[in-house]
Amino acid sequence: MQKIVPNLWFDHTAEEAAQFYTSVFPNSRIVDVQRYPEDGLPDFQKEFAGQPVTVEFDLGGYRMVGINAGPEFRPNPSVSFFVNFDPSVDDHAREHLDELWAALTAEGSVLLPLQEYPYSQRYGWVEDKWGVSWQLMLTNPDGEPRPFIIPSLMFGSTVQGRAKEAVDYYLALFDGRPGTIAAYPAESGPMSGQIMFADFQLLGQWLAVMDAADQDFTFTPGVSLLVYCHGQDELDRWWAELSAVPEAEQCGWCQDKFGLSWQLVPDNLDELMAGPDAYAKLMSMGKIEISAFG
């Protein structure tokens, strides 16, 4: 089971976006669609009665969820997704990368052009039409293998320079494993010694981080990381460490001290949500209390 699942916030278009992604990413499919209740919704959600609330989809073996909601939040490049095309496992990796690039840029914005860079023979960074950012990379087949998709956290704006602190914090909290780390060289001026790139494993999954100067965006609920917790004790322990913004606590959501949004949910949430009045109970909670669903 994938323990950490990125959730993307969409303004009424989660199902459309999921259908698009699963049509352009190789070996992809829609896994599940959960719907808003037909009645009993709070006033701000009544227009969504019976519509999808979440759409779970699988992109080449990596699970993600689209949240179907209003215009309150939108993804931005503070959280992007590496998409690794490995020539050692795909004889047509370059062609498949180019095809995906063409699809994502069709109505999107190029953040870094698709070309050769010191770290990859073919790499580009694109923000698609929904604001979701993708970093497409042709990997070095002689390097250590990495999964097809890796979330990447950019520490800019008010948290610039704190990527190393964040990595150490997350590794300790989730008993993780460090991977590659590369610092900016001395000639980088004020960026010297900060994180140019690092990756690490949490709960068996890879994530990446970088420090970035002169960025006017930071983390928002537009992209959150959902963590499946096994039992109330595990949920309580991680919540106590992660939740640093009391006003952000709602329906299992919290924000950590860097502003990154998390959703801490029981690993049997689907079973709990099948009970009577489960949606209303969830909406009334900050931290999820499993016993309240009984």
Stockholm file with secondary structure:
# STOCKHOLM 1.0

chainA/1-294         MQKIVPNLWFDHTAEEAAQFYTSVFPNSRIVDVQRYPEDGLPDFQKEFAGQPVTVEFDLGGYRMVGINAGPEFRPNPSVSFFVNFDPSVDDHAREHLDELWAALTAEGSVLLPLQEYPYSQRYGWVEDKWGVSWQLMLTNPDGEPRPFIIPSLMFGSTVQGRAKEAVDYYLALFDGRPGTIAAYPAESGPMSGQIMFADFQLLGQWLAVMDAADQDFTFTPGVSLLVYCHGQDELDRWWAELSAVPEAEQCGWCQDKFGLSWQLVPDNLDELMAGPDAYAKLMSMGKIEISAFG
#=GR chainA/1-294 SS CCSEEEEEEEESCHHHHHHHHHHHSTTEEEEEEEECCSSCCCGGGGGGTTSEEEEEEEETTEEEEEEEECSSCCCCTTEEEEEEECTTTCTTHHHHHHHHHHHHHSSSEEEEEEEEETTEEEEEEEECTTSCEEEEEECCTTSCCCCSEEEEEEECGGGTTCHHHHHHHHHHHHTCEEEEEEECCGGGGGGTTSEEEEEEEETTEEEEEEECSSCCCCCCTTEEEEEEESSHHHHHHHHHHHCCCGGGCBTTEEECTTSCEEEEEETTHHHHHTSTTHHHHHHTCSSCCGGGGC
#=GC SS_cons         CCSEEEEEEEESCHHHHHHHHHHHSTTEEEEEEEECCSSCCCGGGGGGTTSEEEEEEEETTEEEEEEEECSSCCCCTTEEEEEEECTTTCTTHHHHHHHHHHHHHSSSEEEEEEEEETTEEEEEEEECTTSCEEEEEECCTTSCCCCSEEEEEEECGGGTTCHHHHHHHHHHHHTCEEEEEEECCGGGGGGTTSEEEEEEEETTEEEEEEECSSCCCCCCTTEEEEEEESSHHHHHHHHHHHCCCGGGCBTTEEECTTSCEEEEEETTHHHHHTSTTHHHHHHTCSSCCGGGGC
//
